[in-house]
Amino acid sequence: MWLAIFGAILLFAIVGAVYIVCGFHRFSPIKKLGEKHGFLAWLLSAVIAAAVCASGMLINGWSVAVIMIHLFIIWLVCDIIAAIVHKLRGKKSECNIAGAAALVITAAYLAFGWYLAHRIVITEYSLSTDKNIGDGLRVVLIADSHLGTTLDGEGFAEQVGRIQALEPDAVIVAGDFVDDGSKKADMERACEALGSLETKYGVYFAIGNHDYGYYPDNMRDYTADDLNRALRENGIRFLADETASLGEHIYITGRYDRSNEKRKPIAELVSGLDKSRYDIVIDHQPNDYDAEADAGADLVVSGHTHGGPLIPAGQIGLLIGANDSLYGHRHIKDTDFIVTSGISTWAIPFKTGTRSEIVVIDVANR
C-alpha cells in the first residue's frame, strides 16, 4: 500500500514539475523570447520554476516538495477557472492571469499555513465521569514537539511557561518529543523546562515513533539513553507500558508506541487495576480504539496525526486505516478519546488543515 502511495506521489511530482514549467512559459515576456529562441525560452521557464520551488530550501528539503505540489494544484485550478471564464466570454486573455493568480494564492496559502504551524492555541475539553476523582482533574496534553522544526529548546520553554499558567494537576507528553534532527542542547533545555513545572501530580511521558529516531544514534549528537536520562533527571515520569497512581482515585498508563515489539496488549496492561479508579491511557498513535474501549480505559490521549497538517494527507491516512481518528474528541462505549494536532509538526513547518495547540482537559464528577 505505502509503496503504491509513494509511487503515486513521485508520478504526481513529475507531472507537477512539467506543468509548472509550461505555466511559466505562457507568461508574455517568455512567449516573446520563444518566438526567436525557443530552447532558451523553455530553459528560462525551467530555471524560474526551479528557483520558485527551490526557495523552500531556505527552510528544508521537504518544503521544496510542499511548495511545488501546492503550486501545481493551485495553478491547475486557476487554469481550469480561466478556461471556463474564457469560454463564457468567448474571448481569451493575452495575459497569463491564471499563472499570476496561482503564484499569489500559493504564496498567501502557505504563508497562512506557516502562521497556523507557529502560532500555538489553547484547546479545551470538558469531560465528566461517574467515578470518584475527588475535586476534579485538570490535565494539560502536548504531543509532537519534534524539537527543531518550529520550536527549539528556548521556544519550547516559553510554551512551558504558558502551560504553567494553566495551573494543571498533571501534564502529559504524548510522544514525538524529539526527532532525528533534534539537537542535544534543545532536548536538554526542553526537559529542564518540563522539570520546572509545578503540578499536583507531575509530568508524564509516553514514547512516540520518532523519539528514538529512524536512524542510528550517531546521526544526532545524543543517544536514546541520553534522552531517557534527561527526562528522569528532571523528574519526568517515563511510562513504558507502565501505570502510575495520581493520588487515590486516578491511574495513568503509558504505552509503548505501536512500532515497538515490546508493546503489550492494553487488556494485559490494565488487567490488575482497580476498576473503580479513573484510568488515563497515553498512546501516541490513535489506532487501538476498540481494544482500549473494551479494556475499560476512561480517557485515551494521543498525538501522531498532527491533526492532518496538510490537506489531504490526514484524510488519506484515515482512508487506508492508518489511524482510528485524525483529530479531536470521540466517545466509544465508556471511553473518551482525544487526539491533539500537536504543539509543533514534523519536518514541514506548515499546517494547512489544522493548527498547533496545547490541550487542556478538565474532568469532573457527574
N, C-alpha and C positions, 0 to 999 in steps of 0.2 A: 504493500500500500504506500509506504513512505517513499519507496524508490520511484513509484509512478508519479507521486506528488512532486518530488524534486525534478523528475524528468519534464513534467509539465511546466514547472517554474522556469527551467532552463530554456525550453522552447518559447515560452512567453517572453523571456528576456531578449532572446534573439529577434523575435518578431517586433518587439517594442523598440529595440535599438534601430532597426531598419526603418520603422515608421517615423521615429523622431527625426532621423536624418532627412527623410523625404519631406517632413514638415518644415524643417529649416530651409530646404531647397526651394520651397514655394514663396519665401519672402522676396519682395521685389528686387532689392539690390543683388541678391544671389541669382535670381532668374535672369537678370540682365547680363550678369557676368557669364552665365551659362550659354548665352546666345553666341558668344565668341570663344569661350574657353570652358567647354563642357566638363572636362575632367577636373579642372581647377574649382569649378563651382561645387561639384559633388564633394571634393576633398575639403573645401571650406565648410560645407554643411556638416560633414562628419566631424571636423575639428571643433566647431561650435557646439554641436550636440555633445561631444565627449567632454568638453570643458564645462558645460552646464551640469551634466550628471556627475562629473568628477569633482565638482565643488563640494560634494559630500565627504571627500577625503579630508576636508578641514575638520570633520568630526571623526569619522572612521570609515572603514571599507563597507560596512553594512549600509551606511547611509547613502552610498552611491546607488546601491540597488533600490533603496526606498525612493530616492528622487526619480530614478529612471522609470520605475514601474508606475508611480503616480503620474508622472508627466505623460507617459504613453496613454494611460487610461483616460486622463482628463482631456488630452489632445484629441483622442479618438471621439469622445463625446462631443467636444466642441465642433469637430469636423462634421459629425452627423447632424448637429443642430444647424450648422451653417448650410449644409446641403439642403435641409428641409426649407430653411428661410429662402435660399436662392431659388428653389423650385416654386415656392409660393409667389415670390416676387417676379419670377420669370427673368431675372437678371442676376448675373454672377458678379460679385465684387472683385475688383482688380487687386485689392489689398488682402493680405493674409490675416484677416481679423481673427479668425478662429485660432491661428497659431499664437498671436499676441495674447488673446484671452487665455489660452491654455497655460502660457508661461506665467501670467499674472495670478491666475487662480491656483496653480500648483504652488507657487511661492507663498501665497496667502494661506492656503490649506495646511501646508507643512509648518509654517510659522505658528499657526494656531495649535498644531499638534505638538510642537516644541513647548509651547506655553502650557498645554494640558499635562505634559510629562513632568515639567519642572515645578509647577505650582501645586502644592500638596494641600488638599482639602481635608476637612474633618467630616467623616460619615458616621451617623449614629443609628443604632438599632436598639429597640426596647423589647425585651423578651420577658415572659413570665413562666413560672413553674409551680407545680403542686408540691414539690419537695421543699423541705425547710432549708433555706440557705441563710438563716439569720437575718441580718439587717439589709440584705441585698448585696449585690456584687457588681462592681464596675471593672470591666476588662478592656484594656487597650490592645488592639491587634495590629501588628505590622507584618509585612512579608515582602520578599523580593526587593531588598535594597540593592542587591547586585553592586556593591560598593565600587565606585569608579565610573559608573555610567552617567547618572545625573547627580549623585551625591558622593563627595569624598568624605573622609573622616570628620572634618570640621563641619561640613554641611549636614552630615548625619547627626552630629552632636547638637546642632541648632534645633533639629526636629525633636530630639530627645527632650530639649527644654520645653517644647510645645506639649509633648506627652506628659511631662511632669505637671504642667499647668492644668491638665485634665483630671488630676487627682485620682489616678487609677488604684484599685485594690490589687491588681495584678497586671503585668504586661506580658504579652505573648509575641514571640518572634517565630513566625511560621515558615521558616526555611528560606533558602537562597539569600542568605545574609551577605555572602561574598560570591565571587566568581573567579574564573581563571585569570582575568585581568586585574583583579583587586590587588592593591599594594599592601604590604605588611603594615606600614605606618598607618594607613587608613583603617585597616582591620583592627589594629590595637586601639586606635583612638575611638572607634565606634564601640568597641567592647568596654572601654573605660567609661564612655558616656552612658551606656546602658547600666553599668555598675553603679553609677551615681544616682540612679532613680530611687526615690524614697516611696515605697509602697507598703501596703499591709502584708501582702503575701509573696512579693518578689517578682523576678523576671524569669520566664521560662522559654526555652529554645528547643525546637524540633528541626531536624536537618532536612534540607531540600536537595534536589538532584544536582544543583550547581555548587553546593558548599564544599565538597571535596574535590571538585574540578573534574573536567573530562580529559585533562592532560596530566602527565607526570608532575609531581610536586616541584621538580626543578624548572618548570615553566613559569613559576611565580616565586617570589622571594620569601615564602614561608611554607610550612608543611601543614598537613591536616592536624597533626599533633599540636602545632603552634596555635591553631585556631581553637582546638579544644582547651588548651591551657589558658589562653587569653579569656575565653568565656568563663571558665571555672574560677580563675584568679579574681575576676571581677564580680563574683557572686551570682553569676547567671546559671540557672539550673538547666543542664543539658539532659533532656529526656529522650533516651534512645530505647524505644519500646519499654518505657518505664512509667510508673504512676507515682505522683506526689500528692500529698494532702494539703489542701488550703483550709486550714482551721479544722473544725469538727464536722462541717457539713458538705465539703466540696472536694472532689478529686480532679486532678488534671493529668491526662495521659498523653505522652508524646510518642508518636510512631516514627520508626524509620521510614525514609522515603520508599516508595514502591519499587524504586530501582535497586534497592539493597536486598540481596538474597537472604540476609539475616532477619528480615521483617517477619513478624509473627501475625497470624490472623487476629483480627480485632477481638473476636469472641474469646480467644485464648488469653489475650492481654487483660481483659476486664472480668474474666470468669470468677475471680476470687473477691471482687469488690463488693462493698455494702451497697445494695441497690437502692437503699433509702437516701443515699447521698447524691448530690448533683454531680454529674460526670462530664467534664470538658475533654474533648479529644483534639489534639493538634495533628493534622495530617496534611502535609504540604500539598500533595496533589489531590484534587477533589474527584476521586474516581472509585470510591469504595462505599458509596452511599447505602446500598441495600444491606450490606453486611454490617455497617456501623449502626444503621437503624435497628436491625434485628438484634444487635448486641445490647441495645438499650442505652446507647450514648444519649445524653441530653442536649449537648451542643458540640458540633464539629466545626472547627475553623480551618480554613485552607487559604492558599495563595496560588502560585504557579501559573495560572492562566493569564495573569496581568489584566484580566477583565476583557480580553480581546483587544490588545493595544492598537493593532492596525486592521481596519476593516478590509477583507472579511476573514482574517486569519483565525480569530477565535471561533467564528461560526463554522469554519471548516473543521476545526478540532472537535466541535460537538457532533458534526455530521458523521465523522469517522469513528466516533466513540472514544476519543482520547480522554474526555472528561465527562463527569456527570452533570456539571454545572459550569457556567462561564463566569458568572458574577452574581453577587447579591445574596439574598436570603431565600431559603426554601425550607418547607416543613414537611417531613416524611414520617409517618406514624407518629411517634412521640419525640422525634429528634429534630432540632433546629440545625440547619447547615448554613454557614456564612462563608462566602468566598470574597476575599479582598482583591482589588485590582493592583495592590502593591504600592509601597511608598516610593518606588522608582520603577525601573524597567530593565530589561536585558538588552545590552548591546546597542539597540537603536533608541536614541533619546527623543522619540516622537510617540505620541499617543493620539490617534485619531478616532478610536472607538470607545475610549474611556478616559479616565484621568487618574492621577496619582492621589493616594489617600492614606490617612490614618483612621482606623476604625475604632469607634467606641461602642461597646456592648454593655448595656445595663440590663441586669437580670433581677427581677423582683418576685416575691412570693405572690401568688394569686390571692 
